[in-house]
Amino acid sequence: MPIVTVQVTREGTTPERNSVSAEEKAAIIKGVSQVLLDVLNKPLESTFVVIEEVDLDNWGWGGLPALQFRKQRAAAAKS
């Protein structure tokens, strides 16, 4: 019985949204479950997928908070 946890930032794909939509979550669950079926032959009915939305303030990479890292990358891309 596989259990997969997917963490995403709590932000939308457009400015007026602040979370992942129900349709996007359903697509993630379907896709992850299908990968486990295809790769490990794990039945869909025995696969659990948990989606955790993390506030952007609690997300970082490259040693920086996410927004600061993004600004740094954008500035570097302009150079």
Distance bins in CASP14 RR format, pairs under 12 A and 6 or more apart:
PFRMAT RR
TARGET T0000
AUTHOR 0000-0000-0000
RMODE 2
METHOD distances of the structure
MODEL  1
1 36 0 0 0 0 0 1 0 0 0 0 0
1 40 0 0 0 0 0 1 0 0 0 0 0
1 42 0 0 0 0 1 0 0 0 0 0 0
1 43 0 0 0 0 1 0 0 0 0 0 0
1 44 0 0 0 0 0 1 0 0 0 0 0
1 45 0 0 0 0 1 0 0 0 0 0 0
1 46 1 0 1 0 0 0 0 0 0 0 0
1 47 1 0 0 1 0 0 0 0 0 0 0
1 48 1 0 0 1 0 0 0 0 0 0 0
1 49 0 0 0 0 0 1 0 0 0 0 0
2 32 0 0 0 0 1 0 0 0 0 0 0
2 33 0 0 0 0 1 0 0 0 0 0 0
2 35 0 0 0 0 0 1 0 0 0 0 0
2 36 1 0 1 0 0 0 0 0 0 0 0
2 37 0 0 0 0 1 0 0 0 0 0 0
2 39 0 0 0 0 0 1 0 0 0 0 0
2 40 1 0 0 1 0 0 0 0 0 0 0
2 41 0 0 0 0 0 1 0 0 0 0 0
2 42 1 0 1 0 0 0 0 0 0 0 0
2 43 0 0 0 0 1 0 0 0 0 0 0
2 44 0 0 0 0 0 1 0 0 0 0 0
2 45 0 0 0 0 0 1 0 0 0 0 0
2 46 1 0 0 1 0 0 0 0 0 0 0
2 47 1 0 1 0 0 0 0 0 0 0 0
2 48 1 0 0 1 0 0 0 0 0 0 0
2 49 0 0 0 0 1 0 0 0 0 0 0
2 50 0 0 0 0 0 1 0 0 0 0 0
3 32 0 0 0 0 0 1 0 0 0 0 0
3 33 0 0 0 0 0 1 0 0 0 0 0
3 36 0 0 0 0 0 1 0 0 0 0 0
3 42 0 0 0 0 0 1 0 0 0 0 0
3 46 0 0 0 0 1 0 0 0 0 0 0
3 47 1 0 0 1 0 0 0 0 0 0 0
3 48 1 0 1 0 0 0 0 0 0 0 0
3 49 1 0 0 1 0 0 0 0 0 0 0
3 50 1 0 0 1 0 0 0 0 0 0 0
4 28 0 0 0 0 1 0 0 0 0 0 0
4 29 0 0 0 0 1 0 0 0 0 0 0
4 31 0 0 0 0 0 1 0 0 0 0 0
4 32 1 0 1 0 0 0 0 0 0 0 0
4 33 0 0 0 0 1 0 0 0 0 0 0
4 34 0 0 0 0 0 1 0 0 0 0 0
4 35 0 0 0 0 1 0 0 0 0 0 0
4 36 1 0 0 1 0 0 0 0 0 0 0
4 39 0 0 0 0 0 1 0 0 0 0 0
4 40 0 0 0 0 0 1 0 0 0 0 0
4 42 0 0 0 0 1 0 0 0 0 0 0
4 46 0 0 0 0 0 1 0 0 0 0 0
4 47 1 0 0 1 0 0 0 0 0 0 0
4 48 1 0 0 1 0 0 0 0 0 0 0
4 49 1 0 1 0 0 0 0 0 0 0 0
4 50 1 0 0 1 0 0 0 0 0 0 0
4 51 0 0 0 0 1 0 0 0 0 0 0
4 52 0 0 0 0 0 1 0 0 0 0 0
5 28 0 0 0 0 0 1 0 0 0 0 0
5 29 0 0 0 0 0 1 0 0 0 0 0
5 32 0 0 0 0 1 0 0 0 0 0 0
5 48 0 0 0 0 1 0 0 0 0 0 0
5 49 1 0 0 1 0 0 0 0 0 0 0
5 50 1 0 1 0 0 0 0 0 0 0 0
5 51 1 0 0 1 0 0 0 0 0 0 0
5 52 1 0 0 1 0 0 0 0 0 0 0
5 53 0 0 0 0 0 1 0 0 0 0 0
5 54 0 0 0 0 0 1 0 0 0 0 0
6 20 0 0 0 0 1 0 0 0 0 0 0
6 24 0 0 0 0 0 1 0 0 0 0 0
6 25 0 0 0 0 1 0 0 0 0 0 0
6 27 0 0 0 0 0 1 0 0 0 0 0
6 28 1 0 1 0 0 0 0 0 0 0 0
6 29 0 0 0 0 1 0 0 0 0 0 0
6 31 0 0 0 0 0 1 0 0 0 0 0
6 32 1 0 0 1 0 0 0 0 0 0 0
6 33 0 0 0 0 0 1 0 0 0 0 0
6 35 0 0 0 0 0 1 0 0 0 0 0
6 48 0 0 0 0 0 1 0 0 0 0 0
6 49 1 0 0 1 0 0 0 0 0 0 0
6 50 1 0 0 1 0 0 0 0 0 0 0
6 51 1 0 1 0 0 0 0 0 0 0 0
6 52 1 0 0 1 0 0 0 0 0 0 0
6 53 0 0 0 0 1 0 0 0 0 0 0
6 54 0 0 0 0 0 1 0 0 0 0 0
7 20 0 0 0 0 0 1 0 0 0 0 0
7 28 0 0 0 0 0 1 0 0 0 0 0
7 49 0 0 0 0 0 1 0 0 0 0 0
7 50 0 0 0 0 1 0 0 0 0 0 0
7 51 1 0 0 1 0 0 0 0 0 0 0
7 52 1 0 1 0 0 0 0 0 0 0 0
7 53 1 0 0 1 0 0 0 0 0 0 0
7 54 1 0 1 0 0 0 0 0 0 0 0
7 55 0 0 0 0 0 1 0 0 0 0 0
7 58 0 0 0 0 0 1 0 0 0 0 0
7 59 0 0 0 0 1 0 0 0 0 0 0
7 60 0 0 0 0 0 1 0 0 0 0 0
8 19 0 0 0 0 1 0 0 0 0 0 0
8 20 1 0 1 0 0 0 0 0 0 0 0
8 21 0 0 0 0 0 1 0 0 0 0 0
8 24 0 0 0 0 1 0 0 0 0 0 0
8 25 0 0 0 0 1 0 0 0 0 0 0
8 28 0 0 0 0 1 0 0 0 0 0 0
8 50 0 0 0 0 0 1 0 0 0 0 0
8 51 1 0 0 1 0 0 0 0 0 0 0
8 52 1 0 0 1 0 0 0 0 0 0 0
8 53 1 0 1 0 0 0 0 0 0 0 0
8 54 1 0 0 1 0 0 0 0 0 0 0
8 55 0 0 0 0 0 1 0 0 0 0 0
8 56 0 0 0 0 0 1 0 0 0 0 0
8 58 0 0 0 0 0 1 0 0 0 0 0
8 59 0 0 0 0 1 0 0 0 0 0 0
8 66 0 0 0 0 0 1 0 0 0 0 0
9 17 0 0 0 0 0 1 0 0 0 0 0
9 18 0 0 0 0 0 1 0 0 0 0 0
9 19 0 0 0 0 1 0 0 0 0 0 0
9 20 0 0 0 0 1 0 0 0 0 0 0
9 51 0 0 0 0 0 1 0 0 0 0 0
9 52 0 0 0 0 0 1 0 0 0 0 0
9 53 1 0 0 1 0 0 0 0 0 0 0
9 54 1 0 1 0 0 0 0 0 0 0 0
9 55 1 0 0 1 0 0 0 0 0 0 0
9 56 1 0 1 0 0 0 0 0 0 0 0
9 57 0 0 0 0 1 0 0 0 0 0 0
9 58 0 0 0 0 1 0 0 0 0 0 0
9 59 1 0 1 0 0 0 0 0 0 0 0
9 60 0 0 0 0 1 0 0 0 0 0 0
9 61 0 0 0 0 0 1 0 0 0 0 0
9 65 0 0 0 0 0 1 0 0 0 0 0
9 66 1 0 0 1 0 0 0 0 0 0 0
9 67 0 0 0 0 0 1 0 0 0 0 0
9 69 0 0 0 0 0 1 0 0 0 0 0
9 70 0 0 0 0 0 1 0 0 0 0 0
10 17 0 0 0 0 0 1 0 0 0 0 0
10 18 1 0 0 1 0 0 0 0 0 0 0
10 19 1 0 1 0 0 0 0 0 0 0 0
10 20 1 0 0 1 0 0 0 0 0 0 0
10 51 0 0 0 0 0 1 0 0 0 0 0
10 52 0 0 0 0 1 0 0 0 0 0 0
10 53 1 0 1 0 0 0 0 0 0 0 0
10 54 1 0 0 1 0 0 0 0 0 0 0
10 55 1 0 1 0 0 0 0 0 0 0 0
10 56 1 0 0 1 0 0 0 0 0 0 0
10 57 0 0 0 0 1 0 0 0 0 0 0
10 58 0 0 0 0 1 0 0 0 0 0 0
10 59 0 0 0 0 1 0 0 0 0 0 0
10 66 0 0 0 0 0 1 0 0 0 0 0
11 17 1 0 0 1 0 0 0 0 0 0 0
11 18 1 0 0 1 0 0 0 0 0 0 0
11 19 1 0 0 1 0 0 0 0 0 0 0
11 20 0 0 0 0 1 0 0 0 0 0 0
11 21 0 0 0 0 0 1 0 0 0 0 0
11 24 0 0 0 0 0 1 0 0 0 0 0
11 53 0 0 0 0 1 0 0 0 0 0 0
11 54 0 0 0 0 1 0 0 0 0 0 0
11 55 0 0 0 0 1 0 0 0 0 0 0
11 56 1 0 1 0 0 0 0 0 0 0 0
11 57 0 0 0 0 0 1 0 0 0 0 0
11 58 0 0 0 0 0 1 0 0 0 0 0
11 59 0 0 0 0 1 0 0 0 0 0 0
11 66 0 0 0 0 1 0 0 0 0 0 0
11 67 0 0 0 0 1 0 0 0 0 0 0
11 70 0 0 0 0 0 1 0 0 0 0 0
12 18 1 0 0 1 0 0 0 0 0 0 0
12 19 1 0 0 1 0 0 0 0 0 0 0
12 20 1 0 0 1 0 0 0 0 0 0 0
12 21 1 0 0 1 0 0 0 0 0 0 0
12 24 0 0 0 0 1 0 0 0 0 0 0
12 25 0 0 0 0 0 1 0 0 0 0 0
12 53 0 0 0 0 1 0 0 0 0 0 0
12 56 0 0 0 0 0 1 0 0 0 0 0
13 19 0 0 0 0 0 1 0 0 0 0 0
13 20 0 0 0 0 1 0 0 0 0 0 0
13 21 0 0 0 0 1 0 0 0 0 0 0
13 23 0 0 0 0 0 1 0 0 0 0 0
13 24 1 0 0 1 0 0 0 0 0 0 0
14 20 0 0 0 0 0 1 0 0 0 0 0
14 21 0 0 0 0 0 1 0 0 0 0 0
14 24 0 0 0 0 0 1 0 0 0 0 0
17 23 0 0 0 0 0 1 0 0 0 0 0
17 24 0 0 0 0 1 0 0 0 0 0 0
17 53 0 0 0 0 0 1 0 0 0 0 0
18 53 0 0 0 0 1 0 0 0 0 0 0
18 55 0 0 0 0 1 0 0 0 0 0 0
18 56 0 0 0 0 1 0 0 0 0 0 0
19 25 0 0 0 0 1 0 0 0 0 0 0
19 51 0 0 0 0 0 1 0 0 0 0 0
19 52 0 0 0 0 0 1 0 0 0 0 0
19 53 1 0 0 1 0 0 0 0 0 0 0
19 54 0 0 0 0 0 1 0 0 0 0 0
19 55 0 0 0 0 0 1 0 0 0 0 0
19 56 0 0 0 0 0 1 0 0 0 0 0
20 26 0 0 0 0 0 1 0 0 0 0 0
20 27 0 0 0 0 1 0 0 0 0 0 0
20 28 1 0 0 1 0 0 0 0 0 0 0
20 29 0 0 0 0 0 1 0 0 0 0 0
20 51 1 0 0 1 0 0 0 0 0 0 0
20 52 0 0 0 0 0 1 0 0 0 0 0
20 53 1 0 0 1 0 0 0 0 0 0 0
20 54 0 0 0 0 0 1 0 0 0 0 0
21 27 0 0 0 0 1 0 0 0 0 0 0
21 28 0 0 0 0 0 1 0 0 0 0 0
21 51 0 0 0 0 0 1 0 0 0 0 0
21 53 0 0 0 0 0 1 0 0 0 0 0
22 28 0 0 0 0 0 1 0 0 0 0 0
22 29 0 0 0 0 0 1 0 0 0 0 0
22 51 0 0 0 0 0 1 0 0 0 0 0
23 29 0 0 0 0 0 1 0 0 0 0 0
23 30 0 0 0 0 0 1 0 0 0 0 0
24 30 0 0 0 0 0 1 0 0 0 0 0
24 31 0 0 0 0 0 1 0 0 0 0 0
24 51 0 0 0 0 1 0 0 0 0 0 0
24 53 0 0 0 0 0 1 0 0 0 0 0
25 31 0 0 0 0 0 1 0 0 0 0 0
25 32 0 0 0 0 0 1 0 0 0 0 0
25 49 0 0 0 0 1 0 0 0 0 0 0
25 50 0 0 0 0 0 1 0 0 0 0 0
25 51 1 0 1 0 0 0 0 0 0 0 0
25 52 0 0 0 0 0 1 0 0 0 0 0
25 53 0 0 0 0 1 0 0 0 0 0 0
26 32 0 0 0 0 0 1 0 0 0 0 0
26 33 0 0 0 0 0 1 0 0 0 0 0
26 49 0 0 0 0 0 1 0 0 0 0 0
26 51 0 0 0 0 1 0 0 0 0 0 0
27 33 0 0 0 0 0 1 0 0 0 0 0
27 34 0 0 0 0 0 1 0 0 0 0 0
27 49 0 0 0 0 0 1 0 0 0 0 0
27 51 0 0 0 0 0 1 0 0 0 0 0
28 34 0 0 0 0 0 1 0 0 0 0 0
28 35 0 0 0 0 0 1 0 0 0 0 0
28 49 1 0 0 1 0 0 0 0 0 0 0
28 50 0 0 0 0 0 1 0 0 0 0 0
28 51 1 0 0 1 0 0 0 0 0 0 0
28 52 0 0 0 0 0 1 0 0 0 0 0
28 53 0 0 0 0 0 1 0 0 0 0 0
29 35 0 0 0 0 0 1 0 0 0 0 0
29 36 0 0 0 0 0 1 0 0 0 0 0
29 44 0 0 0 0 1 0 0 0 0 0 0
29 47 0 0 0 0 1 0 0 0 0 0 0
29 48 0 0 0 0 1 0 0 0 0 0 0
29 49 1 0 1 0 0 0 0 0 0 0 0
29 50 0 0 0 0 1 0 0 0 0 0 0
29 51 1 0 0 1 0 0 0 0 0 0 0
30 36 0 0 0 0 0 1 0 0 0 0 0
30 37 0 0 0 0 0 1 0 0 0 0 0
30 44 0 0 0 0 1 0 0 0 0 0 0
30 47 0 0 0 0 0 1 0 0 0 0 0
30 49 0 0 0 0 1 0 0 0 0 0 0
30 51 0 0 0 0 0 1 0 0 0 0 0
31 37 0 0 0 0 1 0 0 0 0 0 0
31 38 0 0 0 0 1 0 0 0 0 0 0
31 39 0 0 0 0 0 1 0 0 0 0 0
31 44 0 0 0 0 0 1 0 0 0 0 0
31 47 0 0 0 0 0 1 0 0 0 0 0
31 49 0 0 0 0 1 0 0 0 0 0 0
31 51 0 0 0 0 0 1 0 0 0 0 0
32 38 0 0 0 0 0 1 0 0 0 0 0
32 39 0 0 0 0 0 1 0 0 0 0 0
32 40 0 0 0 0 0 1 0 0 0 0 0
32 42 0 0 0 0 0 1 0 0 0 0 0
32 44 0 0 0 0 0 1 0 0 0 0 0
32 47 1 0 0 1 0 0 0 0 0 0 0
32 48 0 0 0 0 1 0 0 0 0 0 0
32 49 1 0 1 0 0 0 0 0 0 0 0
32 50 0 0 0 0 1 0 0 0 0 0 0
32 51 0 0 0 0 1 0 0 0 0 0 0
33 39 0 0 0 0 0 1 0 0 0 0 0
33 40 0 0 0 0 0 1 0 0 0 0 0
33 42 0 0 0 0 1 0 0 0 0 0 0
33 43 0 0 0 0 1 0 0 0 0 0 0
33 44 1 0 1 0 0 0 0 0 0 0 0
33 45 0 0 0 0 1 0 0 0 0 0 0
33 46 0 0 0 0 1 0 0 0 0 0 0
33 47 1 0 1 0 0 0 0 0 0 0 0
33 48 0 0 0 0 1 0 0 0 0 0 0
33 49 1 0 0 1 0 0 0 0 0 0 0
33 50 0 0 0 0 0 1 0 0 0 0 0
34 40 0 0 0 0 0 1 0 0 0 0 0
34 41 0 0 0 0 0 1 0 0 0 0 0
34 42 0 0 0 0 0 1 0 0 0 0 0
34 43 0 0 0 0 0 1 0 0 0 0 0
34 44 1 0 0 1 0 0 0 0 0 0 0
34 47 0 0 0 0 1 0 0 0 0 0 0
34 49 0 0 0 0 0 1 0 0 0 0 0
35 41 0 0 0 0 0 1 0 0 0 0 0
35 42 0 0 0 0 1 0 0 0 0 0 0
35 44 0 0 0 0 0 1 0 0 0 0 0
35 47 0 0 0 0 1 0 0 0 0 0 0
35 49 0 0 0 0 0 1 0 0 0 0 0
36 42 1 0 1 0 0 0 0 0 0 0 0
36 43 0 0 0 0 1 0 0 0 0 0 0
36 44 0 0 0 0 1 0 0 0 0 0 0
36 45 0 0 0 0 0 1 0 0 0 0 0
36 46 0 0 0 0 1 0 0 0 0 0 0
36 47 1 0 1 0 0 0 0 0 0 0 0
36 48 0 0 0 0 0 1 0 0 0 0 0
36 49 0 0 0 0 1 0 0 0 0 0 0
37 43 1 0 0 1 0 0 0 0 0 0 0
37 44 1 0 1 0 0 0 0 0 0 0 0
37 45 0 0 0 0 0 1 0 0 0 0 0
37 46 0 0 0 0 1 0 0 0 0 0 0
37 47 1 0 0 1 0 0 0 0 0 0 0
38 44 0 0 0 0 0 1 0 0 0 0 0
38 47 0 0 0 0 0 1 0 0 0 0 0
39 47 0 0 0 0 0 1 0 0 0 0 0
40 46 0 0 0 0 0 1 0 0 0 0 0
40 47 0 0 0 0 1 0 0 0 0 0 0
41 47 0 0 0 0 0 1 0 0 0 0 0
42 48 0 0 0 0 0 1 0 0 0 0 0
42 49 0 0 0 0 0 1 0 0 0 0 0
52 58 0 0 0 0 0 1 0 0 0 0 0
52 59 0 0 0 0 0 1 0 0 0 0 0
53 59 0 0 0 0 0 1 0 0 0 0 0
54 60 0 0 0 0 1 0 0 0 0 0 0
54 66 0 0 0 0 1 0 0 0 0 0 0
55 65 0 0 0 0 0 1 0 0 0 0 0
55 66 0 0 0 0 1 0 0 0 0 0 0
55 67 0 0 0 0 0 1 0 0 0 0 0
56 65 0 0 0 0 1 0 0 0 0 0 0
56 66 1 0 1 0 0 0 0 0 0 0 0
56 67 1 0 0 1 0 0 0 0 0 0 0
56 68 0 0 0 0 0 1 0 0 0 0 0
56 69 0 0 0 0 0 1 0 0 0 0 0
56 70 0 0 0 0 1 0 0 0 0 0 0
57 65 1 0 0 1 0 0 0 0 0 0 0
57 66 0 0 0 0 1 0 0 0 0 0 0
57 67 0 0 0 0 1 0 0 0 0 0 0
57 68 0 0 0 0 0 1 0 0 0 0 0
58 65 0 0 0 0 1 0 0 0 0 0 0
58 66 0 0 0 0 1 0 0 0 0 0 0
58 67 0 0 0 0 0 1 0 0 0 0 0
59 65 1 0 0 1 0 0 0 0 0 0 0
59 66 1 0 1 0 0 0 0 0 0 0 0
59 67 0 0 0 0 1 0 0 0 0 0 0
59 68 0 0 0 0 0 1 0 0 0 0 0
59 69 0 0 0 0 1 0 0 0 0 0 0
59 70 0 0 0 0 0 1 0 0 0 0 0
60 66 1 0 1 0 0 0 0 0 0 0 0
60 67 0 0 0 0 1 0 0 0 0 0 0
60 68 0 0 0 0 1 0 0 0 0 0 0
60 69 1 0 0 1 0 0 0 0 0 0 0
60 70 0 0 0 0 1 0 0 0 0 0 0
60 72 0 0 0 0 0 1 0 0 0 0 0
61 67 0 0 0 0 0 1 0 0 0 0 0
61 68 0 0 0 0 0 1 0 0 0 0 0
61 69 1 0 1 0 0 0 0 0 0 0 0
61 70 0 0 0 0 1 0 0 0 0 0 0
61 72 0 0 0 0 0 1 0 0 0 0 0
61 73 0 0 0 0 0 1 0 0 0 0 0
62 68 0 0 0 0 1 0 0 0 0 0 0
62 69 1 0 1 0 0 0 0 0 0 0 0
62 70 0 0 0 0 0 1 0 0 0 0 0
62 72 0 0 0 0 1 0 0 0 0 0 0
62 73 0 0 0 0 1 0 0 0 0 0 0
63 69 1 0 0 1 0 0 0 0 0 0 0
63 72 0 0 0 0 0 1 0 0 0 0 0
64 70 0 0 0 0 1 0 0 0 0 0 0
64 71 0 0 0 0 1 0 0 0 0 0 0
64 72 1 0 0 1 0 0 0 0 0 0 0
64 73 0 0 0 0 1 0 0 0 0 0 0
65 71 0 0 0 0 1 0 0 0 0 0 0
65 72 0 0 0 0 0 1 0 0 0 0 0
66 72 0 0 0 0 0 1 0 0 0 0 0
66 73 0 0 0 0 0 1 0 0 0 0 0
67 73 0 0 0 0 0 1 0 0 0 0 0
67 74 0 0 0 0 0 1 0 0 0 0 0
68 74 0 0 0 0 0 1 0 0 0 0 0
68 75 0 0 0 0 0 1 0 0 0 0 0
69 75 0 0 0 0 0 1 0 0 0 0 0
69 76 0 0 0 0 0 1 0 0 0 0 0
70 76 0 0 0 0 0 1 0 0 0 0 0
70 77 0 0 0 0 0 1 0 0 0 0 0
71 77 0 0 0 0 0 1 0 0 0 0 0
71 78 0 0 0 0 0 1 0 0 0 0 0
72 78 0 0 0 0 0 1 0 0 0 0 0
72 79 0 0 0 0 0 1 0 0 0 0 0
73 79 0 0 0 0 0 1 0 0 0 0 0
END
